[in-house]
Amino acid sequence: MQPDWSLSDIPYDRIDVDAVRPREVLFYLVTSASFVEIASDLYTRNLAEFYAGDAEVCDWLTSVWEREEVQHGHALRAYINTVWPDFDWQRAFDAFIVEYTPLCDLGHFEPTRGLEMAARCVIEMGTAGLYRSLATVAKEPVLAGLCERIKTDEVGHFKYFLRFFQEYNRSEKQNRWKVLKALTHRLFETRGDDAECALWHAFHERDPNGRRDSAEFRQIFSSATRAIRREFPSMMAIKMLTRPLALPPVVAKSIEWPLAMLAQRVILR
Protein backbone atom coordinates (compact mmCIF):
# COMPACT_ATOMS: atom_id res chain seq x y z
CA MET A 1 0.00 0.00 0.00
CA GLN A 2 1.38 3.39 -1.03
CA PRO A 3 1.18 6.35 1.38
CA ASP A 4 -1.50 8.92 0.59
CA TRP A 5 1.12 11.64 0.28
CA SER A 6 4.88 12.11 -0.10
CA LEU A 7 7.48 14.78 0.63
CA SER A 8 7.06 16.08 -2.91
CA ASP A 9 3.54 17.16 -1.96
CA ILE A 10 4.84 19.55 0.72
CA PRO A 11 5.54 23.07 -0.67
CA TYR A 12 8.68 23.80 1.35
CA ASP A 13 9.53 26.62 -1.07
CA ARG A 14 6.46 28.54 0.14
CA ILE A 15 7.58 28.73 3.78
CA ASP A 16 7.97 32.27 5.10
CA VAL A 17 11.37 31.41 6.55
CA ASP A 18 12.07 34.85 8.01
CA ALA A 19 8.80 34.78 9.94
CA VAL A 20 9.30 31.25 11.30
CA ARG A 21 13.02 31.17 12.10
CA PRO A 22 12.85 33.29 15.31
CA ARG A 23 10.21 31.02 16.87
CA GLU A 24 12.34 28.99 19.26
CA VAL A 25 9.53 26.92 20.74
CA LEU A 26 8.38 25.89 17.27
CA PHE A 27 11.92 24.79 16.40
CA TYR A 28 12.05 22.52 19.44
CA LEU A 29 8.57 21.07 18.87
CA VAL A 30 9.25 20.19 15.24
CA THR A 31 12.77 18.90 15.86
CA SER A 32 11.82 16.65 18.78
CA ALA A 33 8.86 15.27 16.81
CA SER A 34 11.11 14.50 13.85
CA PHE A 35 13.51 12.53 16.07
CA VAL A 36 10.80 10.34 17.61
CA GLU A 37 9.06 9.69 14.28
CA ILE A 38 12.21 8.59 12.46
CA ALA A 39 13.06 6.29 15.36
CA SER A 40 9.79 4.38 14.83
CA ASP A 41 11.72 1.58 13.15
CA LEU A 42 12.90 0.56 16.64
CA TYR A 43 9.32 -0.07 17.71
CA THR A 44 8.51 -1.82 14.44
CA ARG A 45 11.19 -4.44 15.00
CA ASN A 46 10.10 -5.05 18.57
CA LEU A 47 6.40 -5.14 17.70
CA ALA A 48 7.05 -7.52 14.81
CA GLU A 49 8.89 -9.80 17.24
CA PHE A 50 6.02 -9.58 19.73
CA TYR A 51 3.47 -10.47 17.01
CA ALA A 52 5.59 -13.06 15.23
CA GLY A 53 3.38 -15.56 13.43
CA ASP A 54 0.56 -13.10 12.77
CA ALA A 55 1.25 -12.37 9.11
CA GLU A 56 -1.40 -9.67 8.70
CA VAL A 57 -0.21 -7.64 11.69
CA CYS A 58 3.50 -7.99 10.89
CA ASP A 59 2.96 -7.10 7.23
CA TRP A 60 0.97 -3.99 8.13
CA LEU A 61 3.54 -2.92 10.74
CA THR A 62 6.47 -3.20 8.36
CA SER A 63 4.91 -2.17 5.05
CA VAL A 64 2.52 0.59 6.18
CA TRP A 65 2.95 1.76 9.78
CA GLU A 66 6.74 2.00 9.85
CA ARG A 67 6.95 3.57 6.39
CA GLU A 68 4.39 6.25 7.23
CA GLU A 69 5.89 7.02 10.63
CA VAL A 70 9.39 7.37 9.21
CA GLN A 71 8.02 9.52 6.38
CA HIS A 72 6.59 11.85 9.02
CA GLY A 73 10.04 12.23 10.50
CA HIS A 74 11.70 12.91 7.16
CA ALA A 75 9.04 15.47 6.24
CA LEU A 76 9.57 17.29 9.54
CA ARG A 77 13.33 17.09 9.09
CA ALA A 78 13.01 18.68 5.65
CA TYR A 79 11.07 21.53 7.25
CA ILE A 80 13.83 22.02 9.82
CA ASN A 81 16.52 21.95 7.14
CA THR A 82 14.62 24.62 5.21
CA VAL A 83 14.02 27.00 8.12
CA TRP A 84 17.06 26.29 10.31
CA PRO A 85 19.73 25.08 7.85
CA ASP A 86 22.60 25.68 10.29
CA PHE A 87 21.24 23.13 12.75
CA ASP A 88 23.13 19.81 12.54
CA TRP A 89 20.09 17.57 12.61
CA GLN A 90 21.97 14.34 11.99
CA ARG A 91 24.47 14.83 14.80
CA ALA A 92 21.70 15.69 17.26
CA PHE A 93 19.65 12.68 16.14
CA ASP A 94 22.63 10.33 16.49
CA ALA A 95 23.03 11.40 20.12
CA PHE A 96 19.28 11.08 20.72
CA ILE A 97 19.06 7.55 19.32
CA VAL A 98 21.76 6.26 21.69
CA GLU A 99 19.66 7.31 24.69
CA TYR A 100 16.29 6.49 23.16
CA THR A 101 16.90 2.93 21.96
CA PRO A 102 16.76 1.26 25.41
CA LEU A 103 13.34 2.85 26.00
CA CYS A 104 11.86 0.80 23.15
CA ASP A 105 12.47 -2.75 24.38
CA LEU A 106 9.93 -5.55 24.79
CA GLY A 107 9.85 -5.02 28.56
CA HIS A 108 7.50 -2.08 28.03
CA PHE A 109 4.83 -4.20 26.31
CA GLU A 110 1.58 -5.45 27.83
CA PRO A 111 1.30 -9.13 28.85
CA THR A 112 -0.95 -10.21 25.95
CA ARG A 113 -1.12 -9.36 22.27
CA GLY A 114 -4.63 -7.99 22.55
CA LEU A 115 -3.84 -5.74 25.49
CA GLU A 116 -0.77 -4.41 23.69
CA MET A 117 -2.97 -3.48 20.75
CA ALA A 118 -5.23 -1.57 23.15
CA ALA A 119 -2.17 0.16 24.58
CA ARG A 120 -1.00 1.09 21.08
CA CYS A 121 -4.33 2.89 20.64
CA VAL A 122 -3.23 5.20 23.47
CA ILE A 123 0.00 6.05 21.64
CA GLU A 124 -1.81 6.83 18.39
CA MET A 125 -4.40 8.89 20.25
CA GLY A 126 -1.61 10.94 21.81
CA THR A 127 0.22 11.52 18.54
CA ALA A 128 -2.98 12.45 16.70
CA GLY A 129 -3.69 15.01 19.41
CA LEU A 130 -0.11 16.29 19.30
CA TYR A 131 -0.21 16.98 15.58
CA ARG A 132 -3.67 18.54 15.73
CA SER A 133 -2.25 20.88 18.39
CA LEU A 134 0.94 21.56 16.46
CA ALA A 135 -1.02 22.44 13.34
CA THR A 136 -2.74 25.17 15.35
CA VAL A 137 0.40 26.33 17.16
CA ALA A 138 2.33 26.55 13.89
CA LYS A 139 0.45 29.56 12.47
CA GLU A 140 2.40 28.88 9.27
CA PRO A 141 0.48 27.29 6.39
CA VAL A 142 3.09 24.79 5.19
CA LEU A 143 3.79 23.37 8.64
CA ALA A 144 0.11 23.43 9.59
CA GLY A 145 -0.75 21.51 6.43
CA LEU A 146 2.00 18.98 7.05
CA CYS A 147 0.83 18.43 10.62
CA GLU A 148 -2.74 17.88 9.44
CA ARG A 149 -1.49 15.21 7.02
CA ILE A 150 0.41 13.50 9.83
CA LYS A 151 -2.57 13.73 12.17
CA THR A 152 -4.75 12.02 9.57
CA ASP A 153 -2.20 9.21 9.25
CA GLU A 154 -2.10 8.78 13.04
CA VAL A 155 -5.89 8.50 13.22
CA GLY A 156 -5.68 5.85 10.51
CA HIS A 157 -3.09 3.96 12.53
CA PHE A 158 -5.34 4.14 15.58
CA LYS A 159 -8.15 2.51 13.61
CA TYR A 160 -5.88 -0.38 12.61
CA PHE A 161 -4.65 -0.97 16.16
CA LEU A 162 -8.25 -0.83 17.41
CA ARG A 163 -9.33 -3.42 14.83
CA PHE A 164 -6.43 -5.70 15.72
CA PHE A 165 -7.30 -5.36 19.42
CA GLN A 166 -10.91 -6.30 18.74
CA GLU A 167 -9.85 -9.34 16.73
CA TYR A 168 -7.45 -10.55 19.42
CA ASN A 169 -9.99 -9.91 22.13
CA ARG A 170 -12.47 -12.28 20.57
CA SER A 171 -10.22 -15.08 21.76
CA GLU A 172 -8.56 -13.41 24.78
CA LYS A 173 -11.92 -12.19 26.15
CA GLN A 174 -10.36 -9.51 28.32
CA ASN A 175 -12.88 -7.80 30.58
CA ARG A 176 -13.18 -4.01 30.62
CA TRP A 177 -11.21 -3.73 33.83
CA LYS A 178 -8.16 -5.39 32.27
CA VAL A 179 -8.48 -3.29 29.14
CA LEU A 180 -8.81 -0.12 31.22
CA LYS A 181 -5.75 -1.13 33.21
CA ALA A 182 -3.73 -1.51 29.99
CA LEU A 183 -4.98 1.84 28.69
CA THR A 184 -4.21 3.74 31.87
CA HIS A 185 -0.85 2.01 32.27
CA ARG A 186 0.20 3.16 28.80
CA LEU A 187 -1.38 6.57 29.34
CA PHE A 188 0.72 7.22 32.43
CA GLU A 189 3.79 5.81 30.71
CA THR A 190 3.36 8.02 27.64
CA ARG A 191 5.96 9.53 27.30
CA GLY A 192 6.93 12.77 28.50
CA ASP A 193 10.19 10.84 28.53
CA ASP A 194 10.24 10.62 24.72
CA ALA A 195 9.63 14.32 24.27
CA GLU A 196 12.08 15.33 26.99
CA CYS A 197 14.79 13.09 25.57
CA ALA A 198 14.31 14.38 22.04
CA LEU A 199 14.07 18.02 23.05
CA TRP A 200 17.17 17.72 25.21
CA HIS A 201 19.31 16.53 22.31
CA ALA A 202 18.05 19.34 20.10
CA PHE A 203 18.91 21.80 22.88
CA HIS A 204 22.32 20.24 23.52
CA GLU A 205 23.25 20.41 19.84
CA ARG A 206 22.56 24.12 19.92
CA ASP A 207 24.30 24.63 23.26
CA PRO A 208 26.93 21.93 23.91
CA ASN A 209 27.74 23.52 27.27
CA GLY A 210 24.12 23.52 28.40
CA ARG A 211 22.98 21.28 31.24
CA ARG A 212 19.91 19.10 31.36
CA ASP A 213 19.07 20.36 34.83
CA SER A 214 19.54 24.00 33.87
CA ALA A 215 16.76 26.55 34.27
CA GLU A 216 17.13 27.44 30.59
CA PHE A 217 16.42 23.90 29.39
CA ARG A 218 13.57 23.39 31.83
CA GLN A 219 12.02 26.66 30.67
CA ILE A 220 12.20 25.63 27.02
CA PHE A 221 10.66 22.25 27.80
CA SER A 222 7.88 23.87 29.84
CA SER A 223 7.17 26.43 27.13
CA ALA A 224 6.90 23.72 24.48
CA THR A 225 4.59 21.64 26.66
CA ARG A 226 2.35 24.61 27.46
CA ALA A 227 2.09 25.54 23.78
CA ILE A 228 0.75 22.07 22.92
CA ARG A 229 -1.46 21.79 26.00
CA ARG A 230 -3.29 25.02 25.18
CA GLU A 231 -4.44 23.57 21.85
CA PHE A 232 -4.71 19.89 22.76
CA PRO A 233 -8.01 18.40 21.44
CA SER A 234 -9.02 16.73 24.69
CA MET A 235 -12.47 15.59 23.63
CA MET A 236 -11.18 14.05 20.40
CA ALA A 237 -8.50 12.26 22.39
CA ILE A 238 -10.84 10.83 24.99
CA LYS A 239 -13.33 9.58 22.40
CA MET A 240 -10.42 7.66 20.87
CA LEU A 241 -9.15 6.49 24.25
CA THR A 242 -12.45 4.95 25.30
CA ARG A 243 -13.11 3.09 22.03
CA PRO A 244 -11.35 -0.14 23.13
CA LEU A 245 -13.62 -0.27 26.20
CA ALA A 246 -16.78 -0.53 24.05
CA LEU A 247 -18.76 1.33 26.72
CA PRO A 248 -22.52 1.87 26.46
CA PRO A 249 -23.06 5.34 24.95
CA VAL A 250 -24.59 6.82 28.10
CA VAL A 251 -21.64 5.68 30.22
CA ALA A 252 -19.07 6.88 27.69
CA LYS A 253 -20.75 10.30 27.56
CA SER A 254 -20.78 10.69 31.33
CA ILE A 255 -17.04 10.09 31.74
CA GLU A 256 -15.74 11.94 28.67
CA TRP A 257 -15.04 15.31 30.27
CA PRO A 258 -13.18 14.16 33.43
CA LEU A 259 -11.16 11.67 31.40
CA ALA A 260 -10.35 14.34 28.83
CA MET A 261 -8.89 16.59 31.52
CA LEU A 262 -6.90 13.69 32.96
CA ALA A 263 -5.57 12.68 29.55
CA GLN A 264 -4.48 16.22 28.75
CA ARG A 265 -2.53 16.56 31.99
CA VAL A 266 -0.97 13.11 31.86
CA ILE A 267 0.07 13.18 28.20
CA LEU A 268 1.49 16.69 28.47
CA ARG A 269 2.86 16.55 32.00
C-alpha positions as CSV (number, residue, x, y, z in Angstrom):
1,M,0.0,0.0,0.0
2,Q,1.4,3.4,-1.0
3,P,1.2,6.4,1.4
4,D,-1.5,8.9,0.6
5,W,1.1,11.6,0.3
6,S,4.9,12.1,-0.1
7,L,7.5,14.8,0.6
8,S,7.1,16.1,-2.9
9,D,3.5,17.2,-2.0
10,I,4.8,19.6,0.7
11,P,5.5,23.1,-0.7
12,Y,8.7,23.8,1.3
13,D,9.5,26.6,-1.1
14,R,6.5,28.5,0.1
15,I,7.6,28.7,3.8
16,D,8.0,32.3,5.1
17,V,11.4,31.4,6.5
18,D,12.1,34.9,8.0
19,A,8.8,34.8,9.9
20,V,9.3,31.3,11.3
21,R,13.0,31.2,12.1
22,P,12.9,33.3,15.3
23,R,10.2,31.0,16.9
24,E,12.3,29.0,19.3
25,V,9.5,26.9,20.7
26,L,8.4,25.9,17.3
27,F,11.9,24.8,16.4
28,Y,12.0,22.5,19.4
29,L,8.6,21.1,18.9
30,V,9.3,20.2,15.2
31,T,12.8,18.9,15.9
32,S,11.8,16.7,18.8
33,A,8.9,15.3,16.8
34,S,11.1,14.5,13.8
35,F,13.5,12.5,16.1
36,V,10.8,10.3,17.6
37,E,9.1,9.7,14.3
38,I,12.2,8.6,12.5
39,A,13.1,6.3,15.4
40,S,9.8,4.4,14.8
41,D,11.7,1.6,13.2
42,L,12.9,0.6,16.6
43,Y,9.3,-0.1,17.7
44,T,8.5,-1.8,14.4
45,R,11.2,-4.4,15.0
46,N,10.1,-5.1,18.6
47,L,6.4,-5.1,17.7
48,A,7.1,-7.5,14.8
49,E,8.9,-9.8,17.2
50,F,6.0,-9.6,19.7
51,Y,3.5,-10.5,17.0
52,A,5.6,-13.1,15.2
53,G,3.4,-15.6,13.4
54,D,0.6,-13.1,12.8
55,A,1.2,-12.4,9.1
56,E,-1.4,-9.7,8.7
57,V,-0.2,-7.6,11.7
58,C,3.5,-8.0,10.9
59,D,3.0,-7.1,7.2
60,W,1.0,-4.0,8.1
61,L,3.5,-2.9,10.7
62,T,6.5,-3.2,8.4
63,S,4.9,-2.2,5.0
64,V,2.5,0.6,6.2
65,W,2.9,1.8,9.8
66,E,6.7,2.0,9.8
67,R,7.0,3.6,6.4
68,E,4.4,6.2,7.2
69,E,5.9,7.0,10.6
70,V,9.4,7.4,9.2
71,Q,8.0,9.5,6.4
72,H,6.6,11.8,9.0
73,G,10.0,12.2,10.5
74,H,11.7,12.9,7.2
75,A,9.0,15.5,6.2
76,L,9.6,17.3,9.5
77,R,13.3,17.1,9.1
78,A,13.0,18.7,5.6
79,Y,11.1,21.5,7.3
80,I,13.8,22.0,9.8
81,N,16.5,21.9,7.1
82,T,14.6,24.6,5.2
83,V,14.0,27.0,8.1
84,W,17.1,26.3,10.3
85,P,19.7,25.1,7.8
86,D,22.6,25.7,10.3
87,F,21.2,23.1,12.8
88,D,23.1,19.8,12.5
89,W,20.1,17.6,12.6
90,Q,22.0,14.3,12.0
91,R,24.5,14.8,14.8
92,A,21.7,15.7,17.3
93,F,19.6,12.7,16.1
94,D,22.6,10.3,16.5
95,A,23.0,11.4,20.1
96,F,19.3,11.1,20.7
97,I,19.1,7.5,19.3
98,V,21.8,6.3,21.7
99,E,19.7,7.3,24.7
100,Y,16.3,6.5,23.2
101,T,16.9,2.9,22.0
102,P,16.8,1.3,25.4
103,L,13.3,2.8,26.0
104,C,11.9,0.8,23.2
105,D,12.5,-2.7,24.4
106,L,9.9,-5.5,24.8
107,G,9.9,-5.0,28.6
108,H,7.5,-2.1,28.0
109,F,4.8,-4.2,26.3
110,E,1.6,-5.4,27.8
111,P,1.3,-9.1,28.9
112,T,-1.0,-10.2,26.0
113,R,-1.1,-9.4,22.3
114,G,-4.6,-8.0,22.5
115,L,-3.8,-5.7,25.5
116,E,-0.8,-4.4,23.7
117,M,-3.0,-3.5,20.8
118,A,-5.2,-1.6,23.1
119,A,-2.2,0.2,24.6
120,R,-1.0,1.1,21.1
121,C,-4.3,2.9,20.6
122,V,-3.2,5.2,23.5
123,I,0.0,6.1,21.6
124,E,-1.8,6.8,18.4
125,M,-4.4,8.9,20.2
126,G,-1.6,10.9,21.8
127,T,0.2,11.5,18.5
128,A,-3.0,12.4,16.7
129,G,-3.7,15.0,19.4
130,L,-0.1,16.3,19.3
131,Y,-0.2,17.0,15.6
132,R,-3.7,18.5,15.7
133,S,-2.2,20.9,18.4
134,L,0.9,21.6,16.5
135,A,-1.0,22.4,13.3
136,T,-2.7,25.2,15.4
137,V,0.4,26.3,17.2
138,A,2.3,26.6,13.9
139,K,0.4,29.6,12.5
140,E,2.4,28.9,9.3
141,P,0.5,27.3,6.4
142,V,3.1,24.8,5.2
143,L,3.8,23.4,8.6
144,A,0.1,23.4,9.6
145,G,-0.8,21.5,6.4
146,L,2.0,19.0,7.0
147,C,0.8,18.4,10.6
148,E,-2.7,17.9,9.4
149,R,-1.5,15.2,7.0
150,I,0.4,13.5,9.8
151,K,-2.6,13.7,12.2
152,T,-4.7,12.0,9.6
153,D,-2.2,9.2,9.2
154,E,-2.1,8.8,13.0
155,V,-5.9,8.5,13.2
156,G,-5.7,5.8,10.5
157,H,-3.1,4.0,12.5
158,F,-5.3,4.1,15.6
159,K,-8.1,2.5,13.6
160,Y,-5.9,-0.4,12.6
161,F,-4.7,-1.0,16.2
162,L,-8.2,-0.8,17.4
163,R,-9.3,-3.4,14.8
164,F,-6.4,-5.7,15.7
165,F,-7.3,-5.4,19.4
166,Q,-10.9,-6.3,18.7
167,E,-9.8,-9.3,16.7
168,Y,-7.5,-10.5,19.4
169,N,-10.0,-9.9,22.1
170,R,-12.5,-12.3,20.6
171,S,-10.2,-15.1,21.8
172,E,-8.6,-13.4,24.8
173,K,-11.9,-12.2,26.1
174,Q,-10.4,-9.5,28.3
175,N,-12.9,-7.8,30.6
176,R,-13.2,-4.0,30.6
177,W,-11.2,-3.7,33.8
178,K,-8.2,-5.4,32.3
179,V,-8.5,-3.3,29.1
180,L,-8.8,-0.1,31.2
181,K,-5.8,-1.1,33.2
182,A,-3.7,-1.5,30.0
183,L,-5.0,1.8,28.7
184,T,-4.2,3.7,31.9
185,H,-0.9,2.0,32.3
186,R,0.2,3.2,28.8
187,L,-1.4,6.6,29.3
188,F,0.7,7.2,32.4
189,E,3.8,5.8,30.7
190,T,3.4,8.0,27.6
191,R,6.0,9.5,27.3
192,G,6.9,12.8,28.5
193,D,10.2,10.8,28.5
194,D,10.2,10.6,24.7
195,A,9.6,14.3,24.3
196,E,12.1,15.3,27.0
197,C,14.8,13.1,25.6
198,A,14.3,14.4,22.0
199,L,14.1,18.0,23.0
200,W,17.2,17.7,25.2
201,H,19.3,16.5,22.3
202,A,18.0,19.3,20.1
203,F,18.9,21.8,22.9
204,H,22.3,20.2,23.5
205,E,23.2,20.4,19.8
206,R,22.6,24.1,19.9
207,D,24.3,24.6,23.3
208,P,26.9,21.9,23.9
209,N,27.7,23.5,27.3
210,G,24.1,23.5,28.4
211,R,23.0,21.3,31.2
212,R,19.9,19.1,31.4
213,D,19.1,20.4,34.8
214,S,19.5,24.0,33.9
215,A,16.8,26.5,34.3
216,E,17.1,27.4,30.6
217,F,16.4,23.9,29.4
218,R,13.6,23.4,31.8
219,Q,12.0,26.7,30.7
220,I,12.2,25.6,27.0
221,F,10.7,22.3,27.8
222,S,7.9,23.9,29.8
223,S,7.2,26.4,27.1
224,A,6.9,23.7,24.5
225,T,4.6,21.6,26.7
226,R,2.4,24.6,27.5
227,A,2.1,25.5,23.8
228,I,0.8,22.1,22.9
229,R,-1.5,21.8,26.0
230,R,-3.3,25.0,25.2
231,E,-4.4,23.6,21.9
232,F,-4.7,19.9,22.8
233,P,-8.0,18.4,21.4
234,S,-9.0,16.7,24.7
235,M,-12.5,15.6,23.6
236,M,-11.2,14.0,20.4
237,A,-8.5,12.3,22.4
238,I,-10.8,10.8,25.0
239,K,-13.3,9.6,22.4
240,M,-10.4,7.7,20.9
241,L,-9.1,6.5,24.3
242,T,-12.5,4.9,25.3
243,R,-13.1,3.1,22.0
244,P,-11.4,-0.1,23.1
245,L,-13.6,-0.3,26.2
246,A,-16.8,-0.5,24.1
247,L,-18.8,1.3,26.7
248,P,-22.5,1.9,26.5
249,P,-23.1,5.3,24.9
250,V,-24.6,6.8,28.1
251,V,-21.6,5.7,30.2
252,A,-19.1,6.9,27.7
253,K,-20.7,10.3,27.6
254,S,-20.8,10.7,31.3
255,I,-17.0,10.1,31.7
256,E,-15.7,11.9,28.7
257,W,-15.0,15.3,30.3
258,P,-13.2,14.2,33.4
259,L,-11.2,11.7,31.4
260,A,-10.3,14.3,28.8
261,M,-8.9,16.6,31.5
262,L,-6.9,13.7,33.0
263,A,-5.6,12.7,29.6
264,Q,-4.5,16.2,28.8
265,R,-2.5,16.6,32.0
266,V,-1.0,13.1,31.9
267,I,0.1,13.2,28.2
268,L,1.5,16.7,28.5
269,R,2.9,16.6,32.0
